Amino acid sequence: MTPTYMKIISYIEDLILSGKVLAGEKLPSESDLAKLFSTTRITVRRALDDLEKRGIITRVPSVGTFVREINIVSTKRIGILVNNHHILYGASQFLTSVGARIFTVPREHQTHGGSLSEEKALNTLMSYSINGLIIEPTELTSKCQKLNDLLLSNFPVVFVDREINTVKKVPTVLSDNYEGGRMLGEHFRKVHKSKNSLFVTSEDLQISSVAERYRGICDGVKKQVEVFYVESIDGDFSELVRKIKQDKHDTIFFCNDMLAIRGAFFLLKNDILIPQDVMISGFDNDFVAKMSEPKLTTVRQDLALVGEVAASQLVELLKGEKIESRILLKTELIVRNSCGCK
């Protein structure tokens, strides 16, 4: 008797060989296959594992299973202009699995010199004759003439992690920053009775991810939270320390983990105890969040998945398919000691 997982393998191979499912197209879900063959998802996964090892399919978590792009994408060159290494990893993993060639630029071209630097990075990528582009935009991206020219020419571009205004709407994949902020605010309101909070950021509220986090926090605590700007993550936080002492804030919502760790250093250095004197939180669940003392309450976002999904969206664009203009991926509240929880 033929094992069920072998029957599933034969079924999928027949779908591909008969042309019912073409290269790059999505296969039936695990649940649908399990129902079709009256079996468990574990059995379905065994079949899919076999097909993936043989290079016939590729799987993207939370997105689906696709017939591997052998003929279409293997000839494509993809440029990636991304600062976050988790996003870069996720995008690279997916694009490698479908045979695309990947081109990036040195990080220093992206972080110094403003829009001129971004123009230089894009010109470098275009010199490799790329066919599509994944970008993690910054405040200055919208001012980049090279990018606007590409968008007006219908060049395939996908944004990751944040939205900005450009001459043309760009498909974007990002974490649900609003919901992450709302969960944080609600936790501090309900569990810790937070009354006088502060939102600290080094980036402008015009940036979508910053604005969404802030809006979520305000909705979570059910009041408008005061915003305090610091010049940069590696800047001087002395004014923040002065403000905390003067205005008796009991909670600080830092816009990201690195900012929170830097802020915590200045607070502790000035004899402001965490969480006894002031409770703090971050956002991102970066590696530093669980290495600090006290460990940081934060929000986890799966940035590798953001990269994977963005890469899959770009592949669809290269094939001329319609894609969603905005994809939001789930976030998760991570509670640690910096808010007073044990």
Secondary structure, DSSP 8 states (H G I E B T S, - for coil): ---HHHHHHHHHHHHHHTTSS-TT-B---HHHHHHHTT--HHHHHHHHHHHHHTTSEEEETTTEEEE--SSSGGG-EEEEE-S-HHHHHHHHHHHHHTT-EEEE--THHHHSSHHHHHHHHHHHHHTTT-SEEEE---TTGGG-HHHHHHHHTT--EEEES-----SS---EEEE-HHHHHHHHHHHHHHTT---SEEEEESS-TTSHHHHHHHHHHHHHHTS--EEEE-S-TTS--HHHHHHHHHHT-SEEEESSHHHHHHHHHHHHHTT--TTTT-EEE-SB--GGGGTSSS--BEEEE-HHHHHHHHHHHHHHHHTT----SEEEE-EEEE--GGGT--
